[in-house]
Amino acid sequence: MKRHASLMATAILIVGFLTSCSLNPKPDPTRYYVITAMPDDPGLRSAAGVGGENAEPARGEAEAPLGQTIGVGPVSLPSYLGRTRMVTRVTDNELRFAETERWAEPLGDAFLSALGRDVGFLLQADEILLYPWYRTESPDYTVRIDVARFERDTSGAVSLVGQWEVRRGSGETVAGGVIEAREPVEAPTFKASAAAQSRLVASLARQIADAIRADS
């Protein structure tokens, strides 16, 4: 009888513990980040020299709308950036993947979306098509980006390394360049790194928009 009572008491304690855990769940520590586009961030526009009292006139604002269709993409990234966990480069040969700091969407999709919106904003283009587009659609210009590196280092600063190319709708290459940029941060946080990555995408969009407008 005593053994039975002891087992019952233990079972009641276990049930009470599990019930307490279910009623007081631990909050999810995961934080999610996005690449911000210029139309959504006045500070980002100012950093890119678009508008504001002390900023240089933006080409898209100072000149007439481009009046053409721009196809943006594809954007290729290293496979290690294909996951949602944010990456820190510790050394040239060592990467660290964050457990609780994540992108809200695949980084390639975020990069492409922000770049397309930034280019469209700067050029005031008639339409921006994001890769892949329908075969029936014929952009006046297409933009391809091959990214070799796009992650933070242990200080939180971000590097963007790669190549970009602009072609006319006919397939002729009209401009291109090598990307080797590093954006510092005020604090070594993932939030600051995500903001720095947004600035790098905006800077790349400015180069691409200038090249397209120079040819149009």
Secondary structure by P-SEA (a helix, b strand, c coil): caaaaaaaaaaaaaaaaaaaaaaccccccbbbbbbccccccaaaaaaacccccccccccccccccccbbbbbccccccccccccbbbbbccccbbbbbccbbbcccaaaaaaaaaaaaaaaaacccccccccccccccccbbbbbbbcccccccccbbbbbbbbbbbcccccccccbbbbbbbbbccccaaaaaaaaaaaaaaaaaaaaaaaaaac
